[in-house]
Amino acid sequence: MSDKSALFTDGAKGIGAMMTQGLIESGADVIIASRSLEACESYAADMNASGKGKCTPMSVDLSNLGIIE
């Protein structure tokens, strides 16, 4: 999956974290987004240390629909 990319909201915990881990281990590049940048940064660091793909953290508040456009 080295030529694939994915974006997960709330990808640093729960089901999103498991999906992120599986994709990273398969070589995909994954962006994880949450209101808590610190949680994303911590999880991304763990994933980047152990996986084949790249994990990028991002702070996003989806209650503000203007940032989606």
Distance bins in CASP14 RR format, pairs under 12 A and 6 or more apart:
PFRMAT RR
TARGET T0000
AUTHOR 0000-0000-0000
RMODE 2
METHOD distances of the structure
MODEL  1
1 22 0 0 0 0 1 0 0 0 0 0 0
1 23 1 0 0 1 0 0 0 0 0 0 0
1 24 0 0 0 0 1 0 0 0 0 0 0
1 25 0 0 0 0 1 0 0 0 0 0 0
1 26 1 0 1 0 0 0 0 0 0 0 0
1 27 1 0 1 0 0 0 0 0 0 0 0
1 28 1 0 1 0 0 0 0 0 0 0 0
1 29 0 0 0 0 1 0 0 0 0 0 0
1 30 0 0 0 0 0 1 0 0 0 0 0
1 51 0 0 0 0 0 1 0 0 0 0 0
1 52 0 0 0 0 1 0 0 0 0 0 0
1 53 0 0 0 0 1 0 0 0 0 0 0
1 54 0 0 0 0 0 1 0 0 0 0 0
2 23 0 0 0 0 0 1 0 0 0 0 0
2 24 0 0 0 0 0 1 0 0 0 0 0
2 25 0 0 0 0 0 1 0 0 0 0 0
2 26 0 0 0 0 1 0 0 0 0 0 0
2 27 1 0 1 0 0 0 0 0 0 0 0
2 28 1 0 0 1 0 0 0 0 0 0 0
2 29 0 0 0 0 1 0 0 0 0 0 0
2 51 0 0 0 0 0 1 0 0 0 0 0
2 52 1 0 0 1 0 0 0 0 0 0 0
2 53 1 0 0 1 0 0 0 0 0 0 0
2 54 0 0 0 0 0 1 0 0 0 0 0
3 26 0 0 0 0 0 1 0 0 0 0 0
3 27 0 0 0 0 1 0 0 0 0 0 0
3 28 0 0 0 0 1 0 0 0 0 0 0
3 29 0 0 0 0 1 0 0 0 0 0 0
3 53 0 0 0 0 0 1 0 0 0 0 0
4 22 0 0 0 0 0 1 0 0 0 0 0
4 23 1 0 0 1 0 0 0 0 0 0 0
4 24 0 0 0 0 0 1 0 0 0 0 0
4 26 0 0 0 0 1 0 0 0 0 0 0
4 27 1 0 0 1 0 0 0 0 0 0 0
4 28 1 0 1 0 0 0 0 0 0 0 0
4 29 1 0 0 1 0 0 0 0 0 0 0
4 30 0 0 0 0 1 0 0 0 0 0 0
4 52 0 0 0 0 0 1 0 0 0 0 0
4 53 0 0 0 0 1 0 0 0 0 0 0
4 54 0 0 0 0 0 1 0 0 0 0 0
5 23 0 0 0 0 1 0 0 0 0 0 0
5 24 0 0 0 0 0 1 0 0 0 0 0
5 27 0 0 0 0 0 1 0 0 0 0 0
5 28 1 0 0 1 0 0 0 0 0 0 0
5 29 1 0 1 0 0 0 0 0 0 0 0
5 30 1 0 0 1 0 0 0 0 0 0 0
5 31 1 0 0 1 0 0 0 0 0 0 0
5 53 0 0 0 0 1 0 0 0 0 0 0
5 54 0 0 0 0 1 0 0 0 0 0 0
5 55 0 0 0 0 0 1 0 0 0 0 0
5 56 0 0 0 0 1 0 0 0 0 0 0
6 16 0 0 0 0 0 1 0 0 0 0 0
6 19 1 0 0 1 0 0 0 0 0 0 0
6 20 1 0 0 1 0 0 0 0 0 0 0
6 21 0 0 0 0 0 1 0 0 0 0 0
6 22 0 0 0 0 0 1 0 0 0 0 0
6 23 1 0 1 0 0 0 0 0 0 0 0
6 24 0 0 0 0 1 0 0 0 0 0 0
6 26 0 0 0 0 0 1 0 0 0 0 0
6 27 0 0 0 0 0 1 0 0 0 0 0
6 28 1 0 1 0 0 0 0 0 0 0 0
6 29 1 0 0 1 0 0 0 0 0 0 0
6 30 1 0 1 0 0 0 0 0 0 0 0
6 31 1 0 0 1 0 0 0 0 0 0 0
6 32 0 0 0 0 1 0 0 0 0 0 0
6 33 0 0 0 0 0 1 0 0 0 0 0
6 53 0 0 0 0 0 1 0 0 0 0 0
6 54 0 0 0 0 0 1 0 0 0 0 0
6 55 0 0 0 0 0 1 0 0 0 0 0
6 56 0 0 0 0 0 1 0 0 0 0 0
7 16 0 0 0 0 0 1 0 0 0 0 0
7 19 0 0 0 0 0 1 0 0 0 0 0
7 20 0 0 0 0 0 1 0 0 0 0 0
7 23 0 0 0 0 0 1 0 0 0 0 0
7 28 0 0 0 0 0 1 0 0 0 0 0
7 29 0 0 0 0 1 0 0 0 0 0 0
7 30 1 0 0 1 0 0 0 0 0 0 0
7 31 1 0 1 0 0 0 0 0 0 0 0
7 32 0 0 0 0 1 0 0 0 0 0 0
7 33 1 0 0 1 0 0 0 0 0 0 0
7 34 0 0 0 0 0 1 0 0 0 0 0
7 40 0 0 0 0 0 1 0 0 0 0 0
7 55 0 0 0 0 0 1 0 0 0 0 0
7 56 0 0 0 0 1 0 0 0 0 0 0
7 57 0 0 0 0 0 1 0 0 0 0 0
7 58 0 0 0 0 1 0 0 0 0 0 0
7 60 0 0 0 0 1 0 0 0 0 0 0
7 62 0 0 0 0 0 1 0 0 0 0 0
7 68 0 0 0 0 0 1 0 0 0 0 0
8 14 0 0 0 0 0 1 0 0 0 0 0
8 15 0 0 0 0 1 0 0 0 0 0 0
8 16 1 0 1 0 0 0 0 0 0 0 0
8 17 0 0 0 0 1 0 0 0 0 0 0
8 18 0 0 0 0 0 1 0 0 0 0 0
8 19 1 0 0 1 0 0 0 0 0 0 0
8 20 1 0 1 0 0 0 0 0 0 0 0
8 21 0 0 0 0 0 1 0 0 0 0 0
8 22 0 0 0 0 0 1 0 0 0 0 0
8 23 0 0 0 0 1 0 0 0 0 0 0
8 24 0 0 0 0 0 1 0 0 0 0 0
8 28 0 0 0 0 0 1 0 0 0 0 0
8 29 0 0 0 0 0 1 0 0 0 0 0
8 30 1 0 0 1 0 0 0 0 0 0 0
8 31 1 0 0 1 0 0 0 0 0 0 0
8 32 1 0 1 0 0 0 0 0 0 0 0
8 33 1 0 0 1 0 0 0 0 0 0 0
8 34 0 0 0 0 1 0 0 0 0 0 0
8 40 0 0 0 0 1 0 0 0 0 0 0
8 43 0 0 0 0 0 1 0 0 0 0 0
8 44 0 0 0 0 0 1 0 0 0 0 0
8 47 0 0 0 0 0 1 0 0 0 0 0
8 55 0 0 0 0 1 0 0 0 0 0 0
8 56 0 0 0 0 0 1 0 0 0 0 0
8 57 0 0 0 0 0 1 0 0 0 0 0
8 58 0 0 0 0 0 1 0 0 0 0 0
8 60 0 0 0 0 0 1 0 0 0 0 0
9 15 0 0 0 0 0 1 0 0 0 0 0
9 16 0 0 0 0 1 0 0 0 0 0 0
9 17 0 0 0 0 0 1 0 0 0 0 0
9 19 0 0 0 0 0 1 0 0 0 0 0
9 20 0 0 0 0 0 1 0 0 0 0 0
9 30 0 0 0 0 0 1 0 0 0 0 0
9 31 0 0 0 0 1 0 0 0 0 0 0
9 32 0 0 0 0 1 0 0 0 0 0 0
9 33 1 0 1 0 0 0 0 0 0 0 0
9 34 1 0 0 1 0 0 0 0 0 0 0
9 35 0 0 0 0 1 0 0 0 0 0 0
9 36 0 0 0 0 0 1 0 0 0 0 0
9 40 0 0 0 0 0 1 0 0 0 0 0
9 58 0 0 0 0 1 0 0 0 0 0 0
9 59 0 0 0 0 0 1 0 0 0 0 0
9 60 1 0 0 1 0 0 0 0 0 0 0
9 61 0 0 0 0 0 1 0 0 0 0 0
9 62 1 0 0 1 0 0 0 0 0 0 0
9 63 0 0 0 0 0 1 0 0 0 0 0
9 67 0 0 0 0 0 1 0 0 0 0 0
9 68 0 0 0 0 0 1 0 0 0 0 0
10 16 1 0 0 1 0 0 0 0 0 0 0
10 17 0 0 0 0 1 0 0 0 0 0 0
10 18 0 0 0 0 0 1 0 0 0 0 0
10 19 0 0 0 0 0 1 0 0 0 0 0
10 20 0 0 0 0 1 0 0 0 0 0 0
10 32 1 0 0 1 0 0 0 0 0 0 0
10 33 1 0 0 1 0 0 0 0 0 0 0
10 34 1 0 1 0 0 0 0 0 0 0 0
10 35 0 0 0 0 1 0 0 0 0 0 0
10 36 0 0 0 0 1 0 0 0 0 0 0
10 39 0 0 0 0 1 0 0 0 0 0 0
10 40 0 0 0 0 1 0 0 0 0 0 0
10 43 0 0 0 0 0 1 0 0 0 0 0
10 58 0 0 0 0 0 1 0 0 0 0 0
10 60 0 0 0 0 1 0 0 0 0 0 0
10 61 0 0 0 0 0 1 0 0 0 0 0
10 62 0 0 0 0 1 0 0 0 0 0 0
11 17 1 0 1 0 0 0 0 0 0 0 0
11 18 0 0 0 0 1 0 0 0 0 0 0
11 19 1 0 0 1 0 0 0 0 0 0 0
11 20 1 0 1 0 0 0 0 0 0 0 0
11 21 0 0 0 0 1 0 0 0 0 0 0
11 22 0 0 0 0 0 1 0 0 0 0 0
11 23 0 0 0 0 0 1 0 0 0 0 0
11 24 0 0 0 0 0 1 0 0 0 0 0
11 30 0 0 0 0 1 0 0 0 0 0 0
11 31 0 0 0 0 1 0 0 0 0 0 0
11 32 1 0 1 0 0 0 0 0 0 0 0
11 33 1 0 0 1 0 0 0 0 0 0 0
11 34 1 0 0 1 0 0 0 0 0 0 0
11 35 0 0 0 0 0 1 0 0 0 0 0
11 36 0 0 0 0 0 1 0 0 0 0 0
11 39 0 0 0 0 1 0 0 0 0 0 0
11 40 1 0 0 1 0 0 0 0 0 0 0
11 42 0 0 0 0 0 1 0 0 0 0 0
11 43 1 0 0 1 0 0 0 0 0 0 0
11 44 0 0 0 0 1 0 0 0 0 0 0
11 47 0 0 0 0 0 1 0 0 0 0 0
11 55 0 0 0 0 1 0 0 0 0 0 0
11 56 0 0 0 0 0 1 0 0 0 0 0
11 57 0 0 0 0 1 0 0 0 0 0 0
11 58 0 0 0 0 0 1 0 0 0 0 0
11 60 0 0 0 0 0 1 0 0 0 0 0
12 18 0 0 0 0 0 1 0 0 0 0 0
12 19 0 0 0 0 0 1 0 0 0 0 0
12 20 1 0 0 1 0 0 0 0 0 0 0
12 21 0 0 0 0 0 1 0 0 0 0 0
12 30 0 0 0 0 0 1 0 0 0 0 0
12 31 0 0 0 0 0 1 0 0 0 0 0
12 32 1 0 1 0 0 0 0 0 0 0 0
12 33 0 0 0 0 1 0 0 0 0 0 0
12 34 1 0 1 0 0 0 0 0 0 0 0
12 35 0 0 0 0 0 1 0 0 0 0 0
12 36 1 0 0 1 0 0 0 0 0 0 0
12 37 0 0 0 0 1 0 0 0 0 0 0
12 38 0 0 0 0 1 0 0 0 0 0 0
12 39 1 0 1 0 0 0 0 0 0 0 0
12 40 1 0 1 0 0 0 0 0 0 0 0
12 41 0 0 0 0 1 0 0 0 0 0 0
12 42 1 0 0 1 0 0 0 0 0 0 0
12 43 1 1 0 0 0 0 0 0 0 0 0
12 44 1 0 0 1 0 0 0 0 0 0 0
12 45 0 0 0 0 0 1 0 0 0 0 0
12 46 0 0 0 0 1 0 0 0 0 0 0
12 47 0 0 0 0 1 0 0 0 0 0 0
12 55 0 0 0 0 1 0 0 0 0 0 0
12 56 0 0 0 0 0 1 0 0 0 0 0
12 57 1 0 0 1 0 0 0 0 0 0 0
12 58 0 0 0 0 0 1 0 0 0 0 0
12 59 0 0 0 0 0 1 0 0 0 0 0
12 60 0 0 0 0 0 1 0 0 0 0 0
13 19 0 0 0 0 0 1 0 0 0 0 0
13 20 0 0 0 0 1 0 0 0 0 0 0
13 21 0 0 0 0 0 1 0 0 0 0 0
13 32 0 0 0 0 1 0 0 0 0 0 0
13 34 0 0 0 0 1 0 0 0 0 0 0
13 35 0 0 0 0 0 1 0 0 0 0 0
13 36 0 0 0 0 1 0 0 0 0 0 0
13 39 1 0 0 1 0 0 0 0 0 0 0
13 40 0 0 0 0 1 0 0 0 0 0 0
13 42 0 0 0 0 0 1 0 0 0 0 0
13 43 1 0 0 1 0 0 0 0 0 0 0
14 20 0 0 0 0 1 0 0 0 0 0 0
14 21 0 0 0 0 0 1 0 0 0 0 0
14 32 0 0 0 0 0 1 0 0 0 0 0
14 34 0 0 0 0 0 1 0 0 0 0 0
14 39 0 0 0 0 0 1 0 0 0 0 0
14 43 0 0 0 0 0 1 0 0 0 0 0
15 21 0 0 0 0 0 1 0 0 0 0 0
15 22 0 0 0 0 0 1 0 0 0 0 0
16 22 0 0 0 0 1 0 0 0 0 0 0
16 23 0 0 0 0 1 0 0 0 0 0 0
16 24 0 0 0 0 0 1 0 0 0 0 0
16 30 0 0 0 0 1 0 0 0 0 0 0
16 32 1 0 0 1 0 0 0 0 0 0 0
16 33 0 0 0 0 0 1 0 0 0 0 0
16 34 0 0 0 0 0 1 0 0 0 0 0
16 39 0 0 0 0 0 1 0 0 0 0 0
16 40 0 0 0 0 0 1 0 0 0 0 0
16 43 0 0 0 0 1 0 0 0 0 0 0
16 47 0 0 0 0 0 1 0 0 0 0 0
16 55 0 0 0 0 0 1 0 0 0 0 0
17 23 0 0 0 0 0 1 0 0 0 0 0
17 24 0 0 0 0 0 1 0 0 0 0 0
17 30 0 0 0 0 0 1 0 0 0 0 0
17 32 0 0 0 0 1 0 0 0 0 0 0
17 34 0 0 0 0 0 1 0 0 0 0 0
17 39 0 0 0 0 1 0 0 0 0 0 0
17 40 0 0 0 0 0 1 0 0 0 0 0
17 42 0 0 0 0 0 1 0 0 0 0 0
17 43 1 0 0 1 0 0 0 0 0 0 0
17 44 0 0 0 0 0 1 0 0 0 0 0
17 46 0 0 0 0 1 0 0 0 0 0 0
17 47 0 0 0 0 1 0 0 0 0 0 0
17 55 0 0 0 0 0 1 0 0 0 0 0
18 24 0 0 0 0 0 1 0 0 0 0 0
18 25 0 0 0 0 0 1 0 0 0 0 0
18 30 0 0 0 0 0 1 0 0 0 0 0
18 32 0 0 0 0 0 1 0 0 0 0 0
18 43 0 0 0 0 0 1 0 0 0 0 0
18 47 0 0 0 0 0 1 0 0 0 0 0
19 25 0 0 0 0 0 1 0 0 0 0 0
19 26 0 0 0 0 0 1 0 0 0 0 0
19 28 0 0 0 0 0 1 0 0 0 0 0
19 30 0 0 0 0 1 0 0 0 0 0 0
19 32 0 0 0 0 1 0 0 0 0 0 0
19 47 0 0 0 0 0 1 0 0 0 0 0
19 55 0 0 0 0 0 1 0 0 0 0 0
20 26 0 0 0 0 0 1 0 0 0 0 0
20 27 0 0 0 0 0 1 0 0 0 0 0
20 28 0 0 0 0 1 0 0 0 0 0 0
20 29 0 0 0 0 0 1 0 0 0 0 0
20 30 1 0 1 0 0 0 0 0 0 0 0
20 31 0 0 0 0 1 0 0 0 0 0 0
20 32 1 0 1 0 0 0 0 0 0 0 0
20 33 0 0 0 0 0 1 0 0 0 0 0
20 34 0 0 0 0 0 1 0 0 0 0 0
20 40 0 0 0 0 1 0 0 0 0 0 0
20 43 1 0 0 1 0 0 0 0 0 0 0
20 44 0 0 0 0 1 0 0 0 0 0 0
20 46 0 0 0 0 0 1 0 0 0 0 0
20 47 1 0 0 1 0 0 0 0 0 0 0
20 48 0 0 0 0 0 1 0 0 0 0 0
20 50 0 0 0 0 0 1 0 0 0 0 0
20 51 0 0 0 0 0 1 0 0 0 0 0
20 53 0 0 0 0 0 1 0 0 0 0 0
20 54 0 0 0 0 0 1 0 0 0 0 0
20 55 1 0 0 1 0 0 0 0 0 0 0
20 56 0 0 0 0 0 1 0 0 0 0 0
20 57 0 0 0 0 0 1 0 0 0 0 0
21 27 0 0 0 0 0 1 0 0 0 0 0
21 28 0 0 0 0 0 1 0 0 0 0 0
21 30 0 0 0 0 1 0 0 0 0 0 0
21 32 0 0 0 0 0 1 0 0 0 0 0
21 43 0 0 0 0 1 0 0 0 0 0 0
21 44 0 0 0 0 0 1 0 0 0 0 0
21 46 0 0 0 0 1 0 0 0 0 0 0
21 47 1 0 0 1 0 0 0 0 0 0 0
21 48 0 0 0 0 0 1 0 0 0 0 0
21 50 0 0 0 0 1 0 0 0 0 0 0
21 51 0 0 0 0 1 0 0 0 0 0 0
21 52 0 0 0 0 0 1 0 0 0 0 0
21 53 0 0 0 0 0 1 0 0 0 0 0
21 55 0 0 0 0 1 0 0 0 0 0 0
22 28 0 0 0 0 1 0 0 0 0 0 0
22 30 0 0 0 0 1 0 0 0 0 0 0
22 47 0 0 0 0 1 0 0 0 0 0 0
22 50 0 0 0 0 0 1 0 0 0 0 0
22 51 0 0 0 0 1 0 0 0 0 0 0
22 52 0 0 0 0 0 1 0 0 0 0 0
22 53 0 0 0 0 1 0 0 0 0 0 0
22 55 0 0 0 0 0 1 0 0 0 0 0
23 29 0 0 0 0 1 0 0 0 0 0 0
23 30 1 0 1 0 0 0 0 0 0 0 0
23 31 0 0 0 0 0 1 0 0 0 0 0
23 32 0 0 0 0 0 1 0 0 0 0 0
23 47 0 0 0 0 1 0 0 0 0 0 0
23 51 0 0 0 0 1 0 0 0 0 0 0
23 52 0 0 0 0 1 0 0 0 0 0 0
23 53 1 0 0 1 0 0 0 0 0 0 0
23 54 0 0 0 0 0 1 0 0 0 0 0
23 55 0 0 0 0 1 0 0 0 0 0 0
24 30 1 0 1 0 0 0 0 0 0 0 0
24 31 0 0 0 0 0 1 0 0 0 0 0
24 32 0 0 0 0 1 0 0 0 0 0 0
24 43 0 0 0 0 0 1 0 0 0 0 0
24 44 0 0 0 0 1 0 0 0 0 0 0
24 45 0 0 0 0 0 1 0 0 0 0 0
24 46 0 0 0 0 1 0 0 0 0 0 0
24 47 1 0 1 0 0 0 0 0 0 0 0
24 48 1 0 0 1 0 0 0 0 0 0 0
24 49 0 0 0 0 0 1 0 0 0 0 0
24 50 1 0 0 1 0 0 0 0 0 0 0
24 51 1 0 1 0 0 0 0 0 0 0 0
24 52 1 0 0 1 0 0 0 0 0 0 0
24 53 1 0 1 0 0 0 0 0 0 0 0
24 54 1 0 0 1 0 0 0 0 0 0 0
24 55 1 0 1 0 0 0 0 0 0 0 0
24 56 0 0 0 0 0 1 0 0 0 0 0
25 47 0 0 0 0 1 0 0 0 0 0 0
25 48 0 0 0 0 0 1 0 0 0 0 0
25 50 1 0 0 1 0 0 0 0 0 0 0
25 51 1 0 1 0 0 0 0 0 0 0 0
25 52 1 0 0 1 0 0 0 0 0 0 0
25 53 1 0 0 1 0 0 0 0 0 0 0
25 55 0 0 0 0 0 1 0 0 0 0 0
26 47 0 0 0 0 0 1 0 0 0 0 0
26 51 0 0 0 0 1 0 0 0 0 0 0
26 52 1 0 0 1 0 0 0 0 0 0 0
26 53 1 0 0 1 0 0 0 0 0 0 0
27 47 0 0 0 0 0 1 0 0 0 0 0
27 48 0 0 0 0 0 1 0 0 0 0 0
27 50 0 0 0 0 0 1 0 0 0 0 0
27 51 1 0 0 1 0 0 0 0 0 0 0
27 52 1 1 0 0 0 0 0 0 0 0 0
27 53 1 1 0 0 0 0 0 0 0 0 0
27 54 0 0 0 0 1 0 0 0 0 0 0
27 55 0 0 0 0 0 1 0 0 0 0 0
28 47 0 0 0 0 0 1 0 0 0 0 0
28 51 0 0 0 0 0 1 0 0 0 0 0
28 52 0 0 0 0 1 0 0 0 0 0 0
28 53 1 0 0 1 0 0 0 0 0 0 0
28 54 0 0 0 0 1 0 0 0 0 0 0
28 55 0 0 0 0 1 0 0 0 0 0 0
28 56 0 0 0 0 0 1 0 0 0 0 0
29 44 0 0 0 0 0 1 0 0 0 0 0
29 47 0 0 0 0 0 1 0 0 0 0 0
29 48 0 0 0 0 0 1 0 0 0 0 0
29 51 0 0 0 0 0 1 0 0 0 0 0
29 52 0 0 0 0 0 1 0 0 0 0 0
29 53 1 0 1 0 0 0 0 0 0 0 0
29 54 1 0 1 0 0 0 0 0 0 0 0
29 55 1 0 0 1 0 0 0 0 0 0 0
29 56 1 0 0 1 0 0 0 0 0 0 0
30 40 0 0 0 0 0 1 0 0 0 0 0
30 43 0 0 0 0 0 1 0 0 0 0 0
30 44 0 0 0 0 1 0 0 0 0 0 0
30 47 1 0 0 1 0 0 0 0 0 0 0
30 48 0 0 0 0 0 1 0 0 0 0 0
30 51 0 0 0 0 0 1 0 0 0 0 0
30 52 0 0 0 0 0 1 0 0 0 0 0
30 53 1 0 0 1 0 0 0 0 0 0 0
30 54 1 0 0 1 0 0 0 0 0 0 0
30 55 1 0 1 0 0 0 0 0 0 0 0
30 56 1 0 0 1 0 0 0 0 0 0 0
30 57 0 0 0 0 0 1 0 0 0 0 0
30 58 0 0 0 0 0 1 0 0 0 0 0
31 40 0 0 0 0 1 0 0 0 0 0 0
31 43 0 0 0 0 0 1 0 0 0 0 0
31 44 0 0 0 0 1 0 0 0 0 0 0
31 47 0 0 0 0 0 1 0 0 0 0 0
31 53 0 0 0 0 0 1 0 0 0 0 0
31 54 0 0 0 0 1 0 0 0 0 0 0
31 55 1 0 0 1 0 0 0 0 0 0 0
31 56 1 0 1 0 0 0 0 0 0 0 0
31 57 1 0 0 1 0 0 0 0 0 0 0
31 58 1 0 1 0 0 0 0 0 0 0 0
31 59 0 0 0 0 0 1 0 0 0 0 0
31 60 0 0 0 0 1 0 0 0 0 0 0
32 39 0 0 0 0 1 0 0 0 0 0 0
32 40 1 0 1 0 0 0 0 0 0 0 0
32 41 0 0 0 0 1 0 0 0 0 0 0
32 42 0 0 0 0 0 1 0 0 0 0 0
32 43 1 0 0 1 0 0 0 0 0 0 0
32 44 1 0 0 1 0 0 0 0 0 0 0
32 45 0 0 0 0 0 1 0 0 0 0 0
32 46 0 0 0 0 0 1 0 0 0 0 0
32 47 0 0 0 0 1 0 0 0 0 0 0
32 48 0 0 0 0 0 1 0 0 0 0 0
32 54 0 0 0 0 0 1 0 0 0 0 0
32 55 1 0 0 1 0 0 0 0 0 0 0
32 56 1 0 0 1 0 0 0 0 0 0 0
32 57 1 0 1 0 0 0 0 0 0 0 0
32 58 1 0 0 1 0 0 0 0 0 0 0
32 59 0 0 0 0 0 1 0 0 0 0 0
32 60 0 0 0 0 1 0 0 0 0 0 0
33 39 0 0 0 0 0 1 0 0 0 0 0
33 40 1 0 0 1 0 0 0 0 0 0 0
33 41 0 0 0 0 0 1 0 0 0 0 0
33 43 0 0 0 0 0 1 0 0 0 0 0
33 44 0 0 0 0 0 1 0 0 0 0 0
33 55 0 0 0 0 0 1 0 0 0 0 0
33 56 0 0 0 0 1 0 0 0 0 0 0
33 57 1 0 0 1 0 0 0 0 0 0 0
33 58 1 0 1 0 0 0 0 0 0 0 0
33 59 1 0 0 1 0 0 0 0 0 0 0
33 60 1 0 1 0 0 0 0 0 0 0 0
33 61 0 0 0 0 1 0 0 0 0 0 0
33 62 0 0 0 0 1 0 0 0 0 0 0
33 67 0 0 0 0 0 1 0 0 0 0 0
33 68 0 0 0 0 0 1 0 0 0 0 0
34 40 1 0 1 0 0 0 0 0 0 0 0
34 41 0 0 0 0 1 0 0 0 0 0 0
34 42 0 0 0 0 0 1 0 0 0 0 0
34 43 0 0 0 0 1 0 0 0 0 0 0
34 44 0 0 0 0 0 1 0 0 0 0 0
34 57 0 0 0 0 1 0 0 0 0 0 0
34 58 1 0 0 1 0 0 0 0 0 0 0
34 59 1 0 0 1 0 0 0 0 0 0 0
34 60 1 0 0 1 0 0 0 0 0 0 0
34 61 0 0 0 0 1 0 0 0 0 0 0
34 62 0 0 0 0 1 0 0 0 0 0 0
35 57 0 0 0 0 0 1 0 0 0 0 0
35 58 0 0 0 0 0 1 0 0 0 0 0
35 59 1 0 0 1 0 0 0 0 0 0 0
35 60 1 0 0 1 0 0 0 0 0 0 0
35 61 1 0 1 0 0 0 0 0 0 0 0
35 62 0 0 0 0 1 0 0 0 0 0 0
35 63 0 0 0 0 1 0 0 0 0 0 0
35 64 0 0 0 0 0 1 0 0 0 0 0
35 67 0 0 0 0 0 1 0 0 0 0 0
36 42 0 0 0 0 1 0 0 0 0 0 0
36 43 0 0 0 0 1 0 0 0 0 0 0
36 57 0 0 0 0 1 0 0 0 0 0 0
36 58 0 0 0 0 0 1 0 0 0 0 0
36 59 1 0 0 1 0 0 0 0 0 0 0
36 60 0 0 0 0 0 1 0 0 0 0 0
36 61 0 0 0 0 0 1 0 0 0 0 0
37 43 0 0 0 0 0 1 0 0 0 0 0
37 44 0 0 0 0 1 0 0 0 0 0 0
37 56 0 0 0 0 0 1 0 0 0 0 0
37 57 1 0 0 1 0 0 0 0 0 0 0
37 58 1 0 0 1 0 0 0 0 0 0 0
37 59 1 1 0 0 0 0 0 0 0 0 0
37 60 0 0 0 0 1 0 0 0 0 0 0
37 61 0 0 0 0 0 1 0 0 0 0 0
38 44 0 0 0 0 0 1 0 0 0 0 0
38 45 0 0 0 0 0 1 0 0 0 0 0
38 57 0 0 0 0 1 0 0 0 0 0 0
38 59 0 0 0 0 1 0 0 0 0 0 0
39 45 0 0 0 0 0 1 0 0 0 0 0
39 46 0 0 0 0 0 1 0 0 0 0 0
39 57 0 0 0 0 1 0 0 0 0 0 0
39 58 0 0 0 0 0 1 0 0 0 0 0
39 59 0 0 0 0 1 0 0 0 0 0 0
40 46 0 0 0 0 0 1 0 0 0 0 0
40 47 0 0 0 0 0 1 0 0 0 0 0
40 48 0 0 0 0 0 1 0 0 0 0 0
40 55 0 0 0 0 1 0 0 0 0 0 0
40 56 0 0 0 0 1 0 0 0 0 0 0
40 57 1 1 0 0 0 0 0 0 0 0 0
40 58 1 0 0 1 0 0 0 0 0 0 0
40 59 1 0 0 1 0 0 0 0 0 0 0
40 60 0 0 0 0 1 0 0 0 0 0 0
41 47 0 0 0 0 0 1 0 0 0 0 0
41 48 0 0 0 0 0 1 0 0 0 0 0
41 55 0 0 0 0 1 0 0 0 0 0 0
41 56 0 0 0 0 1 0 0 0 0 0 0
41 57 1 0 1 0 0 0 0 0 0 0 0
41 58 0 0 0 0 1 0 0 0 0 0 0
41 59 0 0 0 0 1 0 0 0 0 0 0
42 48 0 0 0 0 0 1 0 0 0 0 0
42 49 0 0 0 0 0 1 0 0 0 0 0
42 55 0 0 0 0 0 1 0 0 0 0 0
42 57 0 0 0 0 1 0 0 0 0 0 0
43 49 0 0 0 0 0 1 0 0 0 0 0
43 50 0 0 0 0 0 1 0 0 0 0 0
43 55 1 0 0 1 0 0 0 0 0 0 0
43 56 0 0 0 0 0 1 0 0 0 0 0
43 57 1 0 0 1 0 0 0 0 0 0 0
43 58 0 0 0 0 0 1 0 0 0 0 0
44 50 0 0 0 0 0 1 0 0 0 0 0
44 51 0 0 0 0 0 1 0 0 0 0 0
44 53 0 0 0 0 0 1 0 0 0 0 0
44 54 0 0 0 0 1 0 0 0 0 0 0
44 55 1 0 1 0 0 0 0 0 0 0 0
44 56 1 0 0 1 0 0 0 0 0 0 0
44 57 1 0 1 0 0 0 0 0 0 0 0
44 58 0 0 0 0 1 0 0 0 0 0 0
44 59 0 0 0 0 0 1 0 0 0 0 0
45 51 0 0 0 0 0 1 0 0 0 0 0
45 54 0 0 0 0 0 1 0 0 0 0 0
45 55 0 0 0 0 1 0 0 0 0 0 0
45 56 0 0 0 0 0 1 0 0 0 0 0
45 57 0 0 0 0 1 0 0 0 0 0 0
46 55 0 0 0 0 1 0 0 0 0 0 0
46 57 0 0 0 0 0 1 0 0 0 0 0
47 53 1 0 0 1 0 0 0 0 0 0 0
47 54 0 0 0 0 1 0 0 0 0 0 0
47 55 1 1 0 0 0 0 0 0 0 0 0
47 56 0 0 0 0 1 0 0 0 0 0 0
47 57 0 0 0 0 1 0 0 0 0 0 0
48 54 1 0 0 1 0 0 0 0 0 0 0
48 55 1 0 1 0 0 0 0 0 0 0 0
48 56 0 0 0 0 1 0 0 0 0 0 0
48 57 0 0 0 0 1 0 0 0 0 0 0
49 55 0 0 0 0 1 0 0 0 0 0 0
58 67 0 0 0 0 0 1 0 0 0 0 0
59 67 0 0 0 0 0 1 0 0 0 0 0
60 66 0 0 0 0 0 1 0 0 0 0 0
60 67 1 0 0 1 0 0 0 0 0 0 0
60 68 0 0 0 0 1 0 0 0 0 0 0
61 67 1 0 0 1 0 0 0 0 0 0 0
61 68 0 0 0 0 0 1 0 0 0 0 0
62 68 1 0 0 1 0 0 0 0 0 0 0
END
